[in-house]
């Protein structure tokens, strides 16, 4: 059941870059307690 699931503690962030037809992973957000951390994705860093 959906109500039995725990909330996610991380999520991937996707972005469509100008002129591209496919999105790339811009990074990942991770929640640790009250703080949120963002780590850039390698695919994003190599394409900008």
N, C-alpha and C positions, 0 to 999 in steps of 0.2 A: 504494500500500500504506500502511496505517496506520503501520507502523513507520518509514516514510520521512518522515513529517511532523515538523515542528519543534513544540516545545511553544508554546502560546499565551503571549503576553506581556501580554494584557489580557483582561478579562472584564466583562460587564455584570451588575449586581446588580438583581434585580427584587424588588418587595415588594407584598403585598396589603394595602392599607390597610383599617382597620375599616369595615365597612358597604359596601365596594365589591365589585363582581363581577369586575373586570378588574385585573390588576396594573399597576403603573407602574414605570418605570426609576428605581431609587433612586440609581444612580450607576454608576461604572465604576472598576475596579481596574486599575492599570497597573504592571507590574514593570519597574524599571530597575536592572539589576545586582542588588544584594542588597536594595534598597529597594522597597517597594510604596506606591503613592500612590492615594488615593481621591478622586474628584471627584463631588460630588452632581449628580444629574440635574435638569434644569429642571422636568420633569414632576413630580418628587417635591417639589421646593421650592415649587412653586405649589399643591400639594394639601395641604400640612400647615399 
